[in-house]
């Protein structure tokens, strides 16, 4: 693992931060191409990226800090601030919700078609998330349960540290996200609602990977992330069915 790539003048450059930055840049390029395909100015992708970056990072970090404070046995306030300024801990769900909110506000303020942006984001988000998950692997965050399999990885400097080999669930999820990204890219012209398919498939992956994770279970033996995954599946499935039913039928020629 490589939690710190470089420390010029004592300022640590985190591998996680670098991968998040790469993820945003990759997403921006994909959004630009998709906007161009839909007849919109490609340069609008930079505007969308700005809203997604600012709101997404703030939401991801705030969600993580609140979650850590709620789990603390004592000194919840201190734990909140420590988590807020730690080198890891950008929680995907917090970043996703805040990022979607920020992009929606941005599209309204700049008069951009929300549907076109949603489709572009659906194509970009899986690849951006995959970069973030690789960043989690590099800093030793969000790993899974102990395993004696050959592919188990120990994170002696992880968050938290572990000398016992564990499931590299960050890489499992990254692989799933890349597969989603490829599938949605191929379906970008045929899907009734691409963003709904993204929600559904990302929710399935989120639920499944949590089976191997060590997050606390909050209700019915499921973690908070699994409940979030189920909600994504339900919302994505409902939106997809609605779009499919309202889609004009194809006429034979």
WOSULWO-V399203 format. One record per residue. RES is the residue in three letters. NEAR is the number of other ideal C-beta (glycine too) atoms within 8 Angstrom. Layout:
RES|NEAR  RES|NEAR
This chain:
UNK|11  UNK|6  UNK|11  UNK|10  UNK|7  UNK|6  UNK|8  UNK|6  UNK|4  UNK|5  UNK|6  UNK|8  UNK|10  UNK|13  UNK|12  UNK|16  UNK|10  UNK|11  UNK|13  UNK|13  UNK|8  UNK|9  UNK|15  UNK|12  UNK|8  UNK|12  UNK|15  UNK|13  UNK|9  UNK|12  UNK|16  UNK|12  UNK|9  UNK|14  UNK|15  UNK|10  UNK|7  UNK|10  UNK|4  UNK|10  UNK|6  UNK|9  UNK|7  UNK|11  UNK|13  UNK|9  UNK|11  UNK|17  UNK|12  UNK|9  UNK|13  UNK|14  UNK|9  UNK|9  UNK|14  UNK|13  UNK|11  UNK|9  UNK|15  UNK|14  UNK|13  UNK|11  UNK|13  UNK|14  UNK|13  UNK|9  UNK|11  UNK|13  UNK|12  UNK|7  UNK|7  UNK|10  UNK|2  UNK|4  UNK|6  UNK|9  UNK|7  UNK|8  UNK|12  UNK|12  UNK|9  UNK|9  UNK|13  UNK|10  UNK|5  UNK|8  UNK|10  UNK|10  UNK|11  UNK|13  UNK|11  UNK|10  UNK|9  UNK|14  UNK|14  UNK|10  UNK|10  UNK|14  UNK|13  UNK|8  UNK|10  UNK|13  UNK|14  UNK|9  UNK|10  UNK|13  UNK|13  UNK|8  UNK|6  UNK|8  UNK|5  UNK|12  UNK|8  UNK|9  UNK|6  UNK|12  UNK|14  UNK|10  UNK|13  UNK|15  UNK|14  UNK|12  UNK|15  UNK|14  UNK|11  UNK|14  UNK|14  UNK|12  UNK|13  UNK|15  UNK|13  UNK|14  UNK|14  UNK|12  UNK|16  UNK|12  UNK|14  UNK|12  UNK|15  UNK|14  UNK|11  UNK|7  UNK|16  UNK|12  UNK|8  UNK|8  UNK|10  UNK|5  UNK|7  UNK|3  UNK|6  UNK|12  UNK|10  UNK|9  UNK|11  UNK|9  UNK|7  UNK|12  UNK|10  UNK|4  UNK|9  UNK|12  UNK|5  UNK|6  UNK|9  UNK|14  UNK|11  UNK|12  UNK|12  UNK|13  UNK|10  UNK|12  UNK|13  UNK|13  UNK|9  UNK|11  UNK|15  UNK|11  UNK|8  UNK|13  UNK|12  UNK|8  UNK|9  UNK|16  UNK|8  UNK|6  UNK|10  UNK|12  UNK|4  UNK|4  UNK|9  UNK|7  UNK|11  UNK|13  UNK|11  UNK|14  UNK|14  UNK|14  UNK|13  UNK|13  UNK|12  UNK|14  UNK|15  UNK|10  UNK|13  UNK|15  UNK|13  UNK|9  UNK|13  UNK|13  UNK|6  UNK|9  UNK|13  UNK|5  UNK|8  UNK|5  UNK|7  UNK|7  UNK|6  UNK|3  UNK|4  UNK|10  UNK|11  UNK|8  UNK|12  UNK|11  UNK|11  UNK|11  UNK|15  UNK|11  UNK|9  UNK|13  UNK|13  UNK|8  UNK|10  UNK|15  UNK|10  UNK|8  UNK|12  UNK|13  UNK|8  UNK|9  UNK|11  UNK|9  UNK|6  UNK|5  UNK|7  UNK|3  UNK|4  UNK|4  UNK|4  UNK|3  UNK|2
